[in-house]
């Protein structure tokens, strides 16, 4: 982290120190909790524009597997 011209508050410094000690999975969980409302709004916007209700569930599963594992489900 670079130096800033302003002094940082003790609370901010404690938060940064705590975040530096977290594992990757703990950071992901903290991020998810912190931005849960934003993530829910984004998911709602994405799902409202989709037409997945017009596609059979088997087709969705097959497309997912083919995309995720192209060598196995090509």
Backbone as XML, in Angstrom:
<?xml version="1.0"?>
<chain id="A" units="angstrom">
  <residue number="1" name="UNK">
    <atom name="N" x="0.838" y="-1.185" z="0.000"/>
    <atom name="CA" x="0.000" y="0.000" z="0.000"/>
    <atom name="C" x="0.874" y="1.235" z="0.000"/>
  </residue>
  <residue number="2" name="UNK">
    <atom name="N" x="0.502" y="2.227" z="-0.768"/>
    <atom name="CA" x="1.275" y="3.452" z="-0.834"/>
    <atom name="C" x="0.902" y="4.413" z="0.271"/>
  </residue>
  <residue number="3" name="UNK">
    <atom name="N" x="1.781" y="5.326" z="0.515"/>
    <atom name="CA" x="1.528" y="6.360" z="1.509"/>
    <atom name="C" x="0.520" y="7.356" z="0.961"/>
  </residue>
  <residue number="4" name="UNK">
    <atom name="N" x="-0.320" y="7.875" z="1.826"/>
    <atom name="CA" x="-1.254" y="8.917" z="1.439"/>
    <atom name="C" x="-0.885" y="10.173" z="2.184"/>
  </residue>
  <residue number="5" name="UNK">
    <atom name="N" x="-1.344" y="11.299" z="1.683"/>
    <atom name="CA" x="-1.008" y="12.560" z="2.323"/>
    <atom name="C" x="-1.798" y="12.761" z="3.608"/>
  </residue>
  <residue number="6" name="UNK">
    <atom name="N" x="-2.904" y="12.053" z="3.751"/>
    <atom name="CA" x="-3.705" y="12.163" z="4.975"/>
    <atom name="C" x="-3.373" y="11.022" z="5.921"/>
  </residue>
  <residue number="7" name="UNK">
    <atom name="N" x="-3.462" y="11.296" z="7.195"/>
    <atom name="CA" x="-3.276" y="10.242" z="8.187"/>
    <atom name="C" x="-4.523" y="9.364" z="8.203"/>
  </residue>
  <residue number="8" name="UNK">
    <atom name="N" x="-4.325" y="8.050" z="8.275"/>
    <atom name="CA" x="-5.446" y="7.120" z="8.286"/>
    <atom name="C" x="-5.958" y="6.968" z="9.719"/>
  </residue>
  <residue number="9" name="UNK">
    <atom name="N" x="-7.241" y="6.764" z="9.850"/>
    <atom name="CA" x="-7.833" y="6.593" z="11.177"/>
    <atom name="C" x="-7.407" y="5.251" z="11.757"/>
  </residue>
  <residue number="10" name="UNK">
    <atom name="N" x="-7.348" y="5.148" z="13.077"/>
    <atom name="CA" x="-6.989" y="3.862" z="13.706"/>
    <atom name="C" x="-7.953" y="2.745" z="13.320"/>
  </residue>
  <residue number="11" name="UNK">
    <atom name="N" x="-9.225" y="3.054" z="13.159"/>
    <atom name="CA" x="-10.205" y="2.038" z="12.778"/>
    <atom name="C" x="-9.890" y="1.491" z="11.393"/>
  </residue>
  <residue number="12" name="UNK">
    <atom name="N" x="-9.580" y="2.379" z="10.456"/>
    <atom name="CA" x="-9.236" y="1.968" z="9.094"/>
    <atom name="C" x="-8.006" y="1.062" z="9.119"/>
  </residue>
  <residue number="13" name="UNK">
    <atom name="N" x="-7.003" y="1.445" z="9.876"/>
    <atom name="CA" x="-5.776" y="0.654" z="9.954"/>
    <atom name="C" x="-6.042" y="-0.722" z="10.558"/>
  </residue>
  <residue number="14" name="UNK">
    <atom name="N" x="-6.924" y="-0.805" z="11.559"/>
    <atom name="CA" x="-7.272" y="-2.099" z="12.152"/>
    <atom name="C" x="-7.967" y="-2.993" z="11.131"/>
  </residue>
  <residue number="15" name="UNK">
    <atom name="N" x="-8.844" y="-2.394" z="10.335"/>
    <atom name="CA" x="-9.554" y="-3.164" z="9.303"/>
    <atom name="C" x="-8.557" y="-3.707" z="8.290"/>
  </residue>
  <residue number="16" name="UNK">
    <atom name="N" x="-7.643" y="-2.866" z="7.829"/>
    <atom name="CA" x="-6.642" y="-3.296" z="6.846"/>
    <atom name="C" x="-5.766" y="-4.406" z="7.421"/>
  </residue>
  <residue number="17" name="UNK">
    <atom name="N" x="-5.323" y="-4.248" z="8.665"/>
    <atom name="CA" x="-4.502" y="-5.275" z="9.305"/>
    <atom name="C" x="-5.257" y="-6.603" z="9.397"/>
  </residue>
  <residue number="18" name="UNK">
    <atom name="N" x="-6.531" y="-6.550" z="9.750"/>
    <atom name="CA" x="-7.344" y="-7.754" z="9.857"/>
    <atom name="C" x="-7.502" y="-8.431" z="8.491"/>
  </residue>
  <residue number="19" name="UNK">
    <atom name="N" x="-7.751" y="-7.643" z="7.457"/>
    <atom name="CA" x="-7.919" y="-8.200" z="6.121"/>
    <atom name="C" x="-6.643" y="-8.871" z="5.629"/>
  </residue>
  <residue number="20" name="UNK">
    <atom name="N" x="-5.500" y="-8.349" z="6.015"/>
    <atom name="CA" x="-4.229" y="-8.925" z="5.586"/>
    <atom name="C" x="-3.977" y="-10.299" z="6.195"/>
  </residue>
  <residue number="21" name="UNK">
    <atom name="N" x="-4.652" y="-10.607" z="7.288"/>
    <atom name="CA" x="-4.448" y="-11.903" z="7.938"/>
    <atom name="C" x="-5.431" y="-12.969" z="7.455"/>
  </residue>
  <residue number="22" name="UNK">
    <atom name="N" x="-6.426" y="-12.589" z="6.664"/>
    <atom name="CA" x="-7.453" y="-13.538" z="6.232"/>
    <atom name="C" x="-6.961" y="-14.377" z="5.055"/>
  </residue>
  <residue number="23" name="UNK">
    <atom name="N" x="-7.444" y="-15.594" z="4.993"/>
    <atom name="CA" x="-7.160" y="-16.469" z="3.855"/>
    <atom name="C" x="-8.027" y="-16.039" z="2.676"/>
  </residue>
  <residue number="24" name="UNK">
    <atom name="N" x="-7.753" y="-16.618" z="1.528"/>
    <atom name="CA" x="-8.524" y="-16.276" z="0.328"/>
    <atom name="C" x="-10.003" y="-16.604" z="0.511"/>
  </residue>
  <residue number="25" name="UNK">
    <atom name="N" x="-10.298" y="-17.756" z="1.086"/>
    <atom name="CA" x="-11.705" y="-18.135" z="1.271"/>
    <atom name="C" x="-12.390" y="-17.212" z="2.271"/>
  </residue>
  <residue number="26" name="UNK">
    <atom name="N" x="-11.673" y="-16.793" z="3.313"/>
    <atom name="CA" x="-12.247" y="-15.859" z="4.277"/>
    <atom name="C" x="-12.494" y="-14.494" z="3.643"/>
  </residue>
  <residue number="27" name="UNK">
    <atom name="N" x="-11.578" y="-14.070" z="2.763"/>
    <atom name="CA" x="-11.769" y="-12.788" z="2.062"/>
    <atom name="C" x="-12.979" y="-12.846" z="1.135"/>
  </residue>
  <residue number="28" name="UNK">
    <atom name="N" x="-13.145" y="-13.975" z="0.446"/>
    <atom name="CA" x="-14.294" y="-14.125" z="-0.451"/>
    <atom name="C" x="-15.601" y="-14.065" z="0.334"/>
  </residue>
  <residue number="29" name="UNK">
    <atom name="N" x="-15.636" y="-14.727" z="1.480"/>
    <atom name="CA" x="-16.832" y="-14.708" z="2.317"/>
    <atom name="C" x="-17.117" y="-13.299" z="2.827"/>
  </residue>
  <residue number="30" name="UNK">
    <atom name="N" x="-16.074" y="-12.585" z="3.266"/>
    <atom name="CA" x="-16.245" y="-11.211" z="3.746"/>
    <atom name="C" x="-16.756" y="-10.310" z="2.616"/>
  </residue>
  <residue number="31" name="UNK">
    <atom name="N" x="-16.207" y="-10.471" z="1.412"/>
    <atom name="CA" x="-16.641" y="-9.690" z="0.258"/>
    <atom name="C" x="-18.106" y="-9.969" z="-0.047"/>
  </residue>
  <residue number="32" name="UNK">
    <atom name="N" x="-18.477" y="-11.243" z="-0.030"/>
    <atom name="CA" x="-19.858" y="-11.611" z="-0.320"/>
    <atom name="C" x="-20.811" y="-11.002" z="0.696"/>
  </residue>
  <residue number="33" name="UNK">
    <atom name="N" x="-20.437" y="-11.072" z="1.961"/>
    <atom name="CA" x="-21.296" y="-10.494" z="3.001"/>
    <atom name="C" x="-21.377" y="-8.975" z="2.877"/>
  </residue>
  <residue number="34" name="UNK">
    <atom name="N" x="-20.252" y="-8.343" z="2.592"/>
    <atom name="CA" x="-20.208" y="-6.889" z="2.505"/>
    <atom name="C" x="-21.033" y="-6.370" z="1.328"/>
  </residue>
  <residue number="35" name="UNK">
    <atom name="N" x="-20.968" y="-7.077" z="0.206"/>
    <atom name="CA" x="-21.638" y="-6.607" z="-1.007"/>
    <atom name="C" x="-22.850" y="-7.453" z="-1.374"/>
  </residue>
  <residue number="36" name="UNK">
    <atom name="N" x="-23.458" y="-8.118" z="-0.406"/>
    <atom name="CA" x="-24.573" y="-9.022" z="-0.664"/>
    <atom name="C" x="-25.735" y="-8.315" z="-1.370"/>
  </residue>
  <residue number="37" name="UNK">
    <atom name="N" x="-26.096" y="-7.127" z="-0.926"/>
    <atom name="CA" x="-27.212" y="-6.411" z="-1.552"/>
    <atom name="C" x="-26.899" y="-6.069" z="-3.006"/>
  </residue>
  <residue number="38" name="UNK">
    <atom name="N" x="-25.680" y="-5.614" z="-3.273"/>
    <atom name="CA" x="-25.285" y="-5.299" z="-4.646"/>
    <atom name="C" x="-25.296" y="-6.547" z="-5.523"/>
  </residue>
  <residue number="39" name="UNK">
    <atom name="N" x="-24.780" y="-7.657" z="-4.989"/>
    <atom name="CA" x="-24.767" y="-8.902" z="-5.752"/>
    <atom name="C" x="-26.184" y="-9.378" z="-6.050"/>
  </residue>
  <residue number="40" name="UNK">
    <atom name="N" x="-27.083" y="-9.263" z="-5.070"/>
    <atom name="CA" x="-28.478" y="-9.667" z="-5.284"/>
    <atom name="C" x="-29.146" y="-8.811" z="-6.351"/>
  </residue>
  <residue number="41" name="UNK">
    <atom name="N" x="-28.890" y="-7.510" z="-6.334"/>
    <atom name="CA" x="-29.466" y="-6.623" z="-7.363"/>
    <atom name="C" x="-28.929" y="-6.963" z="-8.750"/>
  </residue>
  <residue number="42" name="UNK">
    <atom name="N" x="-27.629" y="-7.213" z="-8.846"/>
    <atom name="CA" x="-27.043" y="-7.568" z="-10.139"/>
    <atom name="C" x="-27.612" y="-8.892" z="-10.652"/>
  </residue>
  <residue number="43" name="UNK">
    <atom name="N" x="-27.756" y="-9.868" z="-9.757"/>
    <atom name="CA" x="-28.306" y="-11.159" z="-10.162"/>
    <atom name="C" x="-29.747" y="-11.002" z="-10.634"/>
  </residue>
  <residue number="44" name="UNK">
    <atom name="N" x="-30.513" y="-10.177" z="-9.936"/>
    <atom name="CA" x="-31.901" y="-9.952" z="-10.329"/>
    <atom name="C" x="-31.965" y="-9.311" z="-11.713"/>
  </residue>
  <residue number="45" name="UNK">
    <atom name="N" x="-31.110" y="-8.329" z="-11.968"/>
    <atom name="CA" x="-31.091" y="-7.681" z="-13.281"/>
    <atom name="C" x="-30.729" y="-8.679" z="-14.372"/>
  </residue>
  <residue number="46" name="UNK">
    <atom name="N" x="-29.744" y="-9.535" z="-14.104"/>
    <atom name="CA" x="-29.337" y="-10.535" z="-15.092"/>
    <atom name="C" x="-30.432" y="-11.560" z="-15.339"/>
  </residue>
  <residue number="47" name="UNK">
    <atom name="N" x="-31.049" y="-12.029" z="-14.273"/>
    <atom name="CA" x="-32.054" y="-13.076" z="-14.434"/>
    <atom name="C" x="-33.353" y="-12.553" z="-15.039"/>
  </residue>
  <residue number="48" name="UNK">
    <atom name="N" x="-33.681" y="-11.279" z="-14.812"/>
    <atom name="CA" x="-34.892" y="-10.717" z="-15.422"/>
    <atom name="C" x="-34.773" y="-10.666" z="-16.936"/>
  </residue>
  <residue number="49" name="UNK">
    <atom name="N" x="-33.575" y="-10.434" z="-17.435"/>
    <atom name="CA" x="-33.372" y="-10.330" z="-18.878"/>
    <atom name="C" x="-33.182" y="-11.662" z="-19.565"/>
  </residue>
  <residue number="50" name="UNK">
    <atom name="N" x="-33.129" y="-12.746" z="-18.814"/>
    <atom name="CA" x="-32.894" y="-14.046" z="-19.424"/>
    <atom name="C" x="-34.209" y="-14.706" z="-19.814"/>
  </residue>
  <residue number="51" name="UNK">
    <atom name="N" x="-34.090" y="-15.673" z="-20.667"/>
    <atom name="CA" x="-35.276" y="-16.422" z="-21.070"/>
    <atom name="C" x="-35.098" y="-17.897" z="-20.735"/>
  </residue>
  <residue number="52" name="UNK">
    <atom name="N" x="-34.482" y="-18.160" z="-19.589"/>
    <atom name="CA" x="-34.220" y="-19.547" z="-19.210"/>
    <atom name="C" x="-35.496" y="-20.326" z="-18.923"/>
  </residue>
  <residue number="53" name="UNK">
    <atom name="N" x="-36.576" y="-19.630" z="-18.632"/>
    <atom name="CA" x="-37.817" y="-20.351" z="-18.373"/>
    <atom name="C" x="-38.385" y="-20.968" z="-19.643"/>
  </residue>
  <residue number="54" name="UNK">
    <atom name="N" x="-37.837" y="-20.628" z="-20.787"/>
    <atom name="CA" x="-38.305" y="-21.186" z="-22.054"/>
    <atom name="C" x="-37.429" y="-22.354" z="-22.527"/>
  </residue>
  <residue number="55" name="UNK">
    <atom name="N" x="-36.438" y="-22.718" z="-21.717"/>
    <atom name="CA" x="-35.494" y="-23.771" z="-22.092"/>
    <atom name="C" x="-35.637" y="-24.923" z="-21.107"/>
  </residue>
  <residue number="56" name="UNK">
    <atom name="N" x="-35.571" y="-26.126" z="-21.625"/>
    <atom name="CA" x="-35.670" y="-27.309" z="-20.765"/>
    <atom name="C" x="-34.469" y="-27.372" z="-19.825"/>
  </residue>
  <residue number="57" name="UNK">
    <atom name="N" x="-34.711" y="-27.835" z="-18.603"/>
    <atom name="CA" x="-33.643" y="-27.909" z="-17.604"/>
    <atom name="C" x="-32.501" y="-28.814" z="-18.071"/>
  </residue>
  <residue number="58" name="UNK">
    <atom name="N" x="-32.828" y="-29.858" z="-18.796"/>
    <atom name="CA" x="-31.801" y="-30.762" z="-19.313"/>
    <atom name="C" x="-30.881" y="-30.043" z="-20.294"/>
  </residue>
  <residue number="59" name="UNK">
    <atom name="N" x="-31.453" y="-29.157" z="-21.106"/>
    <atom name="CA" x="-30.643" y="-28.389" z="-22.054"/>
    <atom name="C" x="-29.710" y="-27.417" z="-21.338"/>
  </residue>
  <residue number="60" name="UNK">
    <atom name="N" x="-30.189" y="-26.824" z="-20.261"/>
    <atom name="CA" x="-29.357" y="-25.918" z="-19.467"/>
    <atom name="C" x="-28.203" y="-26.696" z="-18.846"/>
  </residue>
  <residue number="61" name="UNK">
    <atom name="N" x="-28.505" y="-27.859" z="-18.266"/>
    <atom name="CA" x="-27.473" y="-28.698" z="-17.670"/>
    <atom name="C" x="-26.430" y="-29.109" z="-18.709"/>
  </residue>
  <residue number="62" name="UNK">
    <atom name="N" x="-26.892" y="-29.528" z="-19.874"/>
    <atom name="CA" x="-25.973" y="-29.961" z="-20.926"/>
    <atom name="C" x="-25.084" y="-28.810" z="-21.391"/>
  </residue>
  <residue number="63" name="UNK">
    <atom name="N" x="-25.659" y="-27.631" z="-21.549"/>
    <atom name="CA" x="-24.873" y="-26.468" z="-21.981"/>
    <atom name="C" x="-23.844" y="-26.094" z="-20.923"/>
  </residue>
  <residue number="64" name="UNK">
    <atom name="N" x="-24.231" y="-26.157" z="-19.663"/>
    <atom name="CA" x="-23.300" y="-25.847" z="-18.575"/>
    <atom name="C" x="-22.130" y="-26.833" z="-18.577"/>
  </residue>
  <residue number="65" name="UNK">
    <atom name="N" x="-22.445" y="-28.116" z="-18.638"/>
    <atom name="CA" x="-21.388" y="-29.123" z="-18.622"/>
    <atom name="C" x="-20.464" y="-28.993" z="-19.822"/>
  </residue>
  <residue number="66" name="UNK">
    <atom name="N" x="-21.020" y="-28.719" z="-20.984"/>
    <atom name="CA" x="-20.208" y="-28.563" z="-22.193"/>
    <atom name="C" x="-19.298" y="-27.342" z="-22.072"/>
  </residue>
  <residue number="67" name="UNK">
    <atom name="N" x="-19.815" y="-26.268" z="-21.492"/>
    <atom name="CA" x="-19.016" y="-25.061" z="-21.312"/>
    <atom name="C" x="-17.934" y="-25.265" z="-20.255"/>
  </residue>
  <residue number="68" name="UNK">
    <atom name="N" x="-18.289" y="-25.933" z="-19.186"/>
    <atom name="CA" x="-17.362" y="-26.109" z="-18.062"/>
    <atom name="C" x="-16.313" y="-27.175" z="-18.353"/>
  </residue>
  <residue number="69" name="UNK">
    <atom name="N" x="-16.727" y="-28.250" z="-19.027"/>
    <atom name="CA" x="-15.831" y="-29.377" z="-19.299"/>
    <atom name="C" x="-15.864" y="-29.701" z="-20.790"/>
  </residue>
  <residue number="70" name="UNK">
    <atom name="N" x="-15.281" y="-28.836" z="-21.626"/>
    <atom name="CA" x="-15.401" y="-29.026" z="-23.089"/>
    <atom name="C" x="-14.787" y="-30.326" z="-23.599"/>
  </residue>
  <residue number="71" name="UNK">
    <atom name="N" x="-13.738" y="-30.826" z="-22.978"/>
    <atom name="CA" x="-13.107" y="-32.056" z="-23.466"/>
    <atom name="C" x="-13.939" y="-33.298" z="-23.152"/>
  </residue>
  <residue number="72" name="UNK">
    <atom name="N" x="-14.705" y="-33.231" z="-22.084"/>
    <atom name="CA" x="-15.494" y="-34.394" z="-21.675"/>
    <atom name="C" x="-16.875" y="-34.423" z="-22.323"/>
  </residue>
  <residue number="73" name="UNK">
    <atom name="N" x="-17.480" y="-33.254" z="-22.534"/>
    <atom name="CA" x="-18.866" y="-33.181" z="-23.032"/>
    <atom name="C" x="-18.968" y="-32.518" z="-24.400"/>
  </residue>
  <residue number="74" name="UNK">
    <atom name="N" x="-17.921" y="-32.595" z="-25.189"/>
    <atom name="CA" x="-17.939" y="-31.944" z="-26.518"/>
    <atom name="C" x="-18.830" y="-32.654" z="-27.490"/>
  </residue>
</chain>
